[in-house]
Every structure is written in structure tokens, then in C-alpha cells.
Amino acid sequence: MPIRIPAQLPAKEILEKENIFVMEEERATMQDIRPLNILILNLMPEKEKAEAQLLRFLGNTPIQVNISFLRMTTHHSKNTSKLHLDTFYQSFSEVNKKKFDGMIITGSPVELIPFEEVDYWEELQDIMDWSQENVTSTLHICWGAQAAFYHHYGINKYELPKKCFGIYEHEVLLPNENLVRGFDDHFLAPHSRYTDIEYERIRNHPELQVLAHSDQAGVFLAGSKDGKNIMATGHLEYDATTLAEEYQRDHERGIKTQMPENYFPDDDPEKAPLYRWKSHCSLLFSNWLNYYVYQATPYEWD
């Protein structure tokens, strides 16, 4: 089924070339279907790239969804034009009287900064509190997951000796949980972060459960037992070349980031990386939308 997005959104052309079913708002209003309303809080610096990555998988499910984008008003974006933000994004004050079936909170390159020192932390706390009453289920990604662990459950992050950067193998720990339905026992996923969350603190929390873990990269998938909050510490939504672009960008900035592990064939940056996690990303988004959003949300919010 299609995703409903504004006709002029730049990601629309990218997705149509990939044969992802997108539908303009005018056509969608003519269909007598109750689509899911999904709110995306996009904290990534390159917002247009993140939009395409997320919409690619939201549009590859059997459920029609309406997409709304949310931005922070307490932070000035340096990498996305004001025109793009004004055209396609809303502020929290414009959406906080509405109900949403699902929400996605993305990662952000602020993980080495204490949460309380992030310039938009108070605004993000308000949004996360609001989501508990006004959103059926929220998917938190990377730093967004760490923020959810800290804000909702009091579990803080810690800095790693070196960046967790590459493609790592993960084991499904709770194969009967709907979020990992259809997953292989072991699967690959990208990570790109300088901080982590203690596995034992999540495992021992009475409200949480760990669904997938890596000996190298730690906890990958976890969530509240009621399905209200889902946390993914890595980036299954990444394109095949995203880690290569990050690696090149860091070196151009003089940051001596190590080569992403298990990524380039023969560890040769001149060779194109293989896309080995796409199918599991499709499963993750499909399972989340179906079992945690569609099956749990009311037809009409009160």
C-alpha cells in the first residue's frame, strides 16, 4: 500500500524511481480508507536523506500511511534549508492537539553531549511525554533510542573506547515477539555511534525486554513490554553507501575514524559495499506498523 506524502517532497522522486508506491495527498483523499497517521521527528542533520531512507521502508508495507514531519523549534538546522523545513515540517505546537498512530524519533549526532546540555533537550522531553498519551507506539532510532532509555526509564548512556562503526551480526533473543517475526536467528545491521547502553540494566528493568543483541555491538532491539516504546540502537534504515559516506566525511573533516568493520569487501574502501540488511529492515518496519501500530490503534481516536 502507498505512503501519502506532499507532492513536492524531494524524496518522492527518489522513491518512485525505486518502485516504492507513493501517493499524492489529492488522490489519497478520494479513497475511503482509514490510513495510519505517522509522525516523524527528524533530528538527523541531512534531513532529506533521512526522509528518503525512512519513507522507503514505510512505503513497502501493506498498510497505507499518512506522513507528517516534526521539527524542533529550539534548534537551528545548519544542513537543511529553511524553505524545506517551512514547507514540509511542523512545530510541536502545531501537532500537540492531534493523535498519531505511530511516531519515529530519529538519531542525532549529539551522543557525546550529556542529554541535559543538548539545546533542544527540554523540548524533546515534552514531545516524549506527550507521545505516551497521544501516540500508539513510538520507534526510537540510535540516539533517539538512547534518549528514550534515559528519559522514560532512567538508563543513561556511556562513552565507548572507540566508535561502534560497521556491520555487525545480531542474535534474536525473543523469537516469539512480533517485532522480530520472520527474522533469521542471526541477522546483520549497521551501527554508527560513540556511546552505548548497558545490556544488564535494560534486561533487568521490569518494564523492558531485549529482543536482539550483538556480542560486538551490544543491544540492538529492545522495547517496553506493552509495545509503547521500541528502541533500535543501530540504523537498519541506512542505505548501502551511508557508512562509506560517513567514513569519507569524517576524514575530510580531519576526524580519524576507523574503517567501518565488516563493511567494505576485503576492507578495501575502493570496493562498493554490499547491501546485506535491507530485508530485515523491511521486516522491522512492517512488523512495527502491523503489530504495534495498526493492530493496537483505534479506528477513531476519542
C-alpha positions in Angstrom: 0.0 0.0 0.0 1.1 3.6 -0.6 2.5 6.2 1.7 0.8 9.6 1.4 3.3 12.4 1.2 3.3 16.0 -0.2 3.5 16.1 -4.0 6.6 18.3 -3.9 8.7 16.5 -1.3 12.1 15.8 -2.9 12.1 12.2 -1.6 9.1 11.4 -3.8 11.1 11.3 -7.0 13.7 9.1 -5.4 11.1 6.6 -4.1 9.2 6.5 -7.4 12.4 5.5 -9.2 12.8 2.6 -6.8 9.2 1.5 -7.5 8.1 2.4 -4.0 4.3 3.1 -4.0 3.8 6.8 -3.1 0.5 8.6 -3.4 -0.1 12.4 -3.5 -2.5 13.8 -1.0 -5.1 14.8 -3.6 -5.5 11.2 -4.7 -5.4 9.7 -1.2 -8.3 11.9 -0.1 -10.5 10.2 -2.7 -10.1 6.7 -1.1 -12.4 5.5 1.7 -9.6 4.0 3.8 -8.5 4.7 7.4 -4.8 5.2 6.8 -2.3 5.2 9.7 -1.1 8.6 10.7 2.7 8.5 11.4 4.7 11.4 12.8 8.4 11.6 12.1 10.6 13.7 14.4 13.6 14.0 12.1 16.7 15.0 14.2 19.3 14.0 11.5 21.4 16.8 10.1 20.8 15.7 6.5 17.1 15.6 6.7 16.2 15.0 3.1 18.4 11.9 3.1 16.9 10.6 6.3 13.4 11.2 4.9 14.1 9.0 1.8 15.6 6.3 4.0 12.6 6.1 6.3 9.9 6.5 3.7 11.4 3.8 1.6 10.5 1.2 4.2 7.3 2.8 5.5 6.1 2.6 1.9 7.0 -1.1 1.5 4.2 -2.4 3.7 0.6 -3.5 3.0 -0.7 -0.6 5.1 -1.5 2.9 3.8 0.1 5.6 5.9 -0.1 9.4 6.1 3.3 11.0 7.0 3.8 14.2 9.0 7.2 15.7 9.7 8.1 17.4 13.0 11.0 19.7 13.7 12.5 21.3 16.8 11.9 25.0 17.3 14.7 25.3 19.9 17.4 24.2 17.4 18.6 25.8 14.1 19.3 23.3 11.4 22.6 24.1 9.5 22.3 21.4 6.8 18.7 21.7 5.7 17.2 24.9 4.1 14.7 27.0 5.9 12.4 26.7 2.8 12.4 22.9 3.0 11.6 23.0 6.8 8.9 25.6 6.4 7.3 23.7 3.5 7.2 20.2 4.9 7.7 20.3 8.7 5.5 21.4 11.5 6.4 22.6 15.0 5.2 20.7 18.2 2.6 23.4 18.9 1.0 22.6 15.5 0.6 18.9 16.2 0.3 18.5 20.0 -3.5 18.6 19.9 -3.6 15.7 17.5 -3.4 11.9 17.9 -1.0 9.8 15.9 -1.0 6.0 15.4 2.8 5.8 15.3 5.8 8.0 15.7 9.5 7.7 14.7 12.2 9.7 16.6 15.5 9.5 14.6 19.1 9.6 15.7 21.1 12.8 16.1 24.9 13.5 16.1 24.9 14.7 19.7 25.6 11.5 21.5 28.8 12.7 23.2 26.9 15.6 24.7 25.2 15.0 28.1 21.4 14.9 27.5 20.7 17.9 29.6 23.2 20.0 27.6 21.6 19.3 24.2 20.0 22.6 23.1 16.6 21.0 22.4 16.5 18.5 25.3 13.6 20.2 27.2 11.5 20.4 24.0 12.3 16.7 23.2 11.3 15.7 26.8 7.9 17.4 26.3 7.5 15.6 23.0 8.4 12.2 24.5 6.0 12.8 27.4 3.2 13.8 25.0 3.8 10.7 22.9 2.9 8.4 25.8 -0.7 9.6 25.7 -1.1 10.6 22.1 0.8 8.0 20.1 0.0 4.3 20.0 3.7 3.2 19.5 7.0 5.1 19.0 10.0 3.7 17.3 13.2 5.4 18.6 16.4 5.1 16.5 20.1 5.3 17.6 20.5 8.5 19.7 16.7 8.7 19.8 16.7 5.2 21.4 19.3 6.3 24.0 17.2 9.4 24.8 14.2 7.2 25.3 16.1 4.8 27.6 17.2 7.8 29.7 14.0 9.8 29.8 11.5 7.1 30.2 13.5 4.5 32.2 16.4 6.3 33.8 19.1 4.3 32.0 22.0 6.6 30.9 24.4 6.0 28.1 28.2 5.6 28.4 31.0 6.5 26.1 32.7 3.7 24.2 36.5 3.4 23.9 36.2 3.7 20.1 33.3 4.3 17.7 30.9 1.4 17.1 31.1 1.6 13.4 30.3 -1.1 10.9 28.0 -4.0 10.1 27.6 -6.5 12.9 25.9 -9.8 13.5 23.0 -9.9 16.0 21.1 -12.8 17.6 17.4 -12.7 18.1 16.7 -13.4 21.8 12.9 -13.5 21.8 11.9 -15.1 18.5 8.2 -15.2 19.5 7.9 -11.4 19.8 6.0 -9.9 16.9 8.7 -7.2 16.2 11.2 -9.9 15.1 8.6 -12.2 13.4 10.2 -13.6 10.3 13.7 -12.6 11.3 16.6 -15.0 10.8 18.1 -16.3 14.1 21.1 -14.2 13.2 21.0 -11.0 11.1 23.2 -8.1 10.1 22.7 -4.4 11.0 24.7 -1.2 10.7 25.8 0.8 13.7 27.4 4.3 13.9 27.8 5.7 17.4 30.2 6.6 20.1 28.1 5.6 23.1 26.1 2.6 24.3 23.6 1.4 26.9 24.3 -1.3 29.4 22.7 -4.6 28.4 22.2 -5.8 32.0 20.4 -2.6 33.0 17.9 -3.0 30.2 17.5 -6.7 30.8 16.8 -6.2 34.5 14.4 -3.4 34.1 10.8 -4.7 34.9 9.2 -2.7 32.0 11.7 -3.6 29.3 12.9 -6.6 27.3 15.8 -7.1 24.9 14.8 -8.6 21.6 18.2 -8.7 19.7 21.8 -8.4 20.9 25.3 -8.5 19.4 28.5 -9.6 21.1 30.3 -6.8 19.3 27.7 -4.0 19.2 25.6 -4.7 22.3 21.9 -4.3 22.5 20.3 -3.6 19.1 16.5 -4.1 19.6 14.7 -3.5 22.9 11.3 -2.2 23.9 8.7 -1.8 26.6 6.7 -4.9 27.2 3.5 -3.1 26.3 4.9 -2.1 22.9 4.5 1.6 23.6 8.2 2.3 23.1 10.5 0.4 20.7 14.3 1.2 20.7 16.7 0.3 17.9 20.3 1.4 18.7 21.6 0.9 15.1 20.5 2.0 11.7 18.7 -0.7 9.7 17.2 2.1 7.6 20.7 3.1 6.2 21.4 2.9 2.5 24.2 0.6 1.3 26.6 3.5 1.0 25.7 5.6 4.1 28.6 4.3 6.2 31.0 4.9 3.4 29.8 8.5 3.1 30.2 9.0 6.9 33.7 7.5 6.8 34.7 9.8 3.9 33.1 12.8 5.6 34.9 12.2 8.9 38.3 12.0 7.1 37.6 15.2 5.1 37.0 16.9 8.5 40.2 15.6 9.9 38.4 13.1 12.2 40.5 9.8 12.3 37.5 7.4 12.3 38.5 3.8 11.8 37.3 2.0 8.8 33.8 0.6 9.2 34.0 -3.1 10.3 32.7 -5.9 8.1 31.6 -3.4 5.5 33.9 -2.9 2.5 34.7 -6.1 0.6 38.3 -7.2 1.6 38.4 -4.0 3.7 39.1 -2.1 0.6 37.3 1.4 0.5 37.6 1.4 -3.2 35.2 -1.5 -3.5 31.4 -0.9 -3.3 29.9 -2.2 -0.1 27.2 -4.9 -0.2 23.7 -4.2 0.9 23.1 -7.1 3.4 20.5 -5.8 5.8 17.7 -4.4 3.6 15.3 -7.4 4.0 15.4 -7.2 7.8 14.7 -3.5 7.8 11.6 -4.2 5.7 10.6 -6.8 8.3 11.2 -4.4 11.2 9.1 -1.6 9.7 6.4 -4.0 8.5 6.1 -5.8 11.9 6.1 -2.5 13.8 3.4 -0.9 11.7 1.2 -4.0 11.7 1.5 -5.5 15.2 2.4 -2.4 17.3 0.5 0.3 15.5 -2.3 -1.0 13.1 -3.4 -3.9 15.4 -3.3 -1.7 18.5 -4.7 1.7 17.4 -8.4 2.6 17.5 -10.2 3.3 14.2 -11.1 6.7 15.6 -9.3 8.4 18.4 -11.5 9.8 21.1 
